[in-house]
Amino acid sequence: MEPDDDATAAGAQRKGAGAFGQPLPRATESAPACARHAAPRVHSFGDGPAANPAPAQRHDPARCASFPQRHGAHRHAEPAHAPAASFAAWVGGGLERALSGYGGAGLPEFVGAGGGEGIFRVPLRAAMHPGRPPPLEVRPHPLRETQVGAFLRTLACDPRRLQLWAGAESGVRVWGLDEVFDGWPGDAARRRGDEESAPFRESVPAPPALCAAVDSANRLVWTGHRDGRIRAWRMDLATAAGVGGGGGDAPLFKEALAWQAFSRTPVLAIVVTSYGEIWSGSEGGMIKAWPWDAIAKSLSLTSDEEHMASLLVEKAYIDLRNNATVGNICSLPATDVKHMLADHCRAKVWSITSMTFALWDARTRELLKVFGIDGQVDLARLEAPVMPEQFIEEEIKVKPTKKEKPQGSFTFFQKSRNALMGAADAVRRVATKGTFVEDNRRTEAVAQAMDGTIWSGCTNGSIIVWDGSGNKLQDIHYHSSSVQCIKALGERVWVGYASGTIQVMDVEGNLLAGWTGHSCPVIKMAIGGSYIFTLAHHGGIRGWPLTSPSPLDDILRTELANRELSYTRIENIKILVGTWNVAQEKASFESLRSWLGSALSDVGLVVVGLQEVEMGAGVLAMAAAKESVGLEGSANGQWWIDNIGKTLDEGISFHRVGSRQLAGLLIAAWARNDLKPHVGDVDAAAVPCGFGRAIGNKGGVGLRIRVYDRRICFVSNHFAAHQENVSRRNADFDHIYRTMSFNKPHGSTASATSVQLHKAANGNQADEDIPELAEADMVVFLGDLNYRLDGITYDEARDMVSQRSFDWLRERDQLRAEMKAGNVFQGMREGPIRFPPTYKFQRNQPGLSGYDSGEKKRIPAWCDRILYRDSRPVSTAECSLDCPVVAAVTAYEACMDVTDSDHKPVRCTFTVDIARVDELIRRQEFGKIIESNEKVRSLLRVSHIVPDTIVSTNNIILENQEDVILRISNNSETSKAAFEILCEGQSITKHDGTKSELPPRASFGFPLWLEVQPSVGLIEPGETMEVAVHHEDFFTEEEFVDGVQQNWWCEATRDMGAVLLVNVTGSASTETITHRINVRHCCPVPSAPPPVNPRSVTNAPSDAVSGSKNNQSNHLQRSDFANFGSSEVHDLCDVPKRNM
């Protein structure tokens, strides 16, 4: 389970919103941990002992301890650190005694009050997410750093062949849905990031695939690529290729056909029309169509004729934009065609830009209508520039003010203050303006529902429902986040949002359910088997039962939760956290070694926070100006990062995973090489607290790091100074905790990078009132918190320090007092303070004599602190999927011999247990439940029932261009029936009696002489749908010269036939019953051809198809069905037995 998903569950519980399911109850807090874990687990959705109570295994060979052994069994005392000098040894005596007194376990900790309330409550975690259906994890969320050059960007599925295709930046890959529950073969190579993915097959390397369409008739998948080429992939070749992900000897499958669709621009959208043609859209409003005859001929050529096949298709295109241009005036906007939709109900095609829709006749390729997102036709407005895309940045330029004559009283301080405030104003402007776009709706997704309506999704979260002619029917708005994708089946419509939310609606627009599907935008959906698959922006793929919400969800959730022990793994790591206010100085290598290098034993993750890396009005103003235009960092900050890296043997033992600087604040993190495969998704954040919450002299910088699928946040802080400013320090914490927002780095790489703030359009999140820090599994606050000692003089403090009376001093510590009162760091923990106060010292003066002895004689204080919060709701909780991160402080100390600054560096070592899910094992358990649980199988059988339907005839003869009415009756009294009419194949019979069988067109498209409307629809229980079947003359261009037909007699000597498939499905299943209808057209006495537009003849290539206008009459001429007979026999398609 993704950690971000866990966080949303916590948000749902706190808000009390309509959650999908009931949250799991936590164990009673008063119950001892040993008793709680020994008893059978009880969940809100079912009781019973846990199944398969085999102990989970640790995967860390260095710490081999088996589940459910806990901290006392496998935590060991930290090795004693060699002190740098006698003073350090004197200070460390208490720490060593504490370690020996506690037997090497975690040190006793002080816990702040108020941790179990509101935003300070630990986030809810569970083995199975309580607020959504149990998903099938086809590809668990990969680390972002592993996806460079391999991100998935599109998704397509062939329900009949049970194949799931994904377009990647490096080609395409395909999962066999009948193999998703299997493990990888032992010798199969797996790309990093796909270790826990279901087995898949991969194509040869190819440029990034941006869009995809499935051609079930010819067993092809069509993909459009960034290099402007369209490629066809054979499903059979993909299946024959060996399983392997990104390496090894597994064979890679190759494209069957490829051609250059656009010379300089990418293929942004691709669609297969009702007549089996391939249409595609690109930048600048370009739309091209490729007739099926040219494609079929190219596919029939051998592999040795690959170049000829490509040229054949390339030359056969029809420039639809050019055809819609009259007198150099085109009603189509010159903006990118982002989406295309085939309206199979009425044989039309929709091409969509961000702000406009164009409606085309799929048969004649005629442009029918252009209209805006509001449904109105306004060409002047349509041609206006389109808003930028969803994620934008607004560059703020800070203009210098005009120079003024110097005033006598106008001091340098006033000038500096003006510079700071000007920069602060720039930061405020970019914070309020740069994260939002203007309130214009832009289309981000489009789909056709089974009732024939067209659904389009907008960036403001609204969904517009259109009829087939482009008239607005309904405006639906259930969510504020941007709509990213829409998919429909039966009487249901699924919508994916940028927030990661998935909603299910019926075709009337009523909301049936909603849940958080992913931790980031849901960018694509595809339906196959008994699932709707969702692709998240991070590359994860999940399958959700088509029946959800249903009783099946509760059974699956209960069964999987009962098997929790089988797929739970406990990992253990050590984390070293250090903080230092460096007072604008640069440390010696010996000081860095004493602070960090001496404590690296067995440490897997090192996080360092610095304060006052650089200060001064000019520096702060420049830093604020850089922040306003998306820049950050400085030469001083880079010096510290480089030198700390040298101390850690960066590149040999450790590698840097991320950093962030805000003026004088800096945070950076390094991971040991053996931990690197499990660390990633590093995001950064910065919150200024100085000068109106805009300048970085005070504030916090943070890193959010994913470790073993759990999110750990580290925040380096510098709070308000001075003895009396306790409330301001509390306010600084509260401001940072509530407002810190982590953002992904620029570009596709995320390692060792600094990042800048970005917000999605509208800036909405699923739970805006839940701070991001509150959603983390573990949070560590470090830094110069500036809390002082109250009720004590300078001399008294010096005396207490010399006597090592730290207990007496702690009673006067402002931070401990405020935490005890629940005013700050609510619920957070701190290790025992057994070292002298770390502030304030004179530089380069060791020992106690180094305390400030100047005029001010600042009272010594523990300003530099490290506090944390893990997943434990109570101190006795132990590590499990309910409490996935359990930490303990094993060392908390100051390096008193370091004299480079007026502060002493502080370090804290944690030992951390992390519970994670073995996704392969859980996926296998999922499959076992599907196969063996009788309740599940019974519910699946019910969901797969297809309503009983009857067609009025199985033979149709077309004559004289008259409509023949085909009736489809739904005999069910309770369920709607969804139908789709396809063309399985066609034939031509000549006057001499010879008959030619033609292969099916792409996606079982209709021949150009046949019209069937509606070819898609929903039939109410007990109702009958009337479908008009019509013959329409067509003439190819080579049959005309100056608009006069040449081989008209040849056409008149042909009879044409087609086999129609009436596929009937239920309301939420891909199970199909098929009726076959034989259609035959007998040629009548020849008549004169219709007039032809000479412009289309001139501009279109030799294989372009034009045609006579369709009969637009609303009155259907009904045939006498008695002449044809009636059939109630159902021709059943072969339905795969294993659909789940």
Buried (B, 14 or more C-beta within 10 A) or exposed (E): BBBBBBBBBBBBBBEEEEBBBEBBEBBEEEEEBEEBBEEEBBBBBEEEEBBEEEEBBBBBEEBEBEBBBBBEEBBEBBEEBEBBEEBBEBBBEBBBEBBEEBEEBBBEBBBBBBBEEEBBBBBBBBBBBBBBBBBBBBBBBBBBBBBBEBBBBBBBBBBBBBBBBBBBBBBBBBBBBBBBBBBBEEEBBBBBBBBBBBBBBBBEEBBBBBBBBBBBBBBBBBBBBBBBBBBBBBBEBBBEBBBBBBEBEBBBBBBBBBBBBBEEBBBBBBBBBBBBBBBBBBBBBBBBBBBBBBBBBBBEBEEEEBEEBBBBBBEBBBBBBBBBBEEEEBBBBEBBBBBBBBBBBBBBBBBBBBBBBBBBBBBBBBBEBBBBBEEEEEBEEBBEEBBBBBBBBBEBEBEEEEEEEEEEEEEEEEEBBBBBBBBBBBBBBBBEEBBBBEEBBBBBBBBBBBBBBBBBBBBBBBBBBBEBEBEBEEEBEBBBBBBBBBBBBBBBBBBBBBBBBBBBBBBEBEBEBBBBBBBBBBBBBBBBBBBBBBBBBBBBBBBBBBBBBBEBBBBBBBBBBBBBBBBBBBBBBBBBBBBBBBBBBEBEEEBBBBBBBBBBEBBBBBBBBBBBBBBEBEBBBBBBBBBBBBEBBBEBBEEBBEBBBBBBBBEEEBBBBBBBBBBBBBBBBBBBEEBBBBBBBBBBBBBBBBBEBBBBBBBBBBBBBBBBBBBBBBBBBBBBBEBEBBEBBBBBBBBBBBBBBBBBBBEBEBBBBBBBBBBBBBEBBBBEEBBBBBBBBBBBBBBBBBBBBBEBEBEBBBEBBEEBEBEEBBEBBBBBBBBBEBBBBBBBBBBBBBBBBBBBBBEEEBBBEBBBBEEEBBBBBBBBBBBBBBBBBBEBBBBBBBBBBBBBBBBBBBBBBBBBBBBBBBBBBBBBBBBBBBBBBBBBBBBBBBEEBEEBBEBBEBBBEBBBBBBBBBEBBBEEBBBBBBBBBBBBEEBBBBBBBBBBBBBBBEEEEEEEEBEBBBBBBBBBBBBBBBBBBBBEEEEBBBBBBBBBBBBBBEBBEEEEBEEBEEBEEBBBBBBBBBBBBBBBBBBBBBBBBBBBBBBEEEEEBBEBEEEBBEBBEEBBBBBBEBBEEEEBBEBEBEEBEEBEEBEEEEBBEEBB
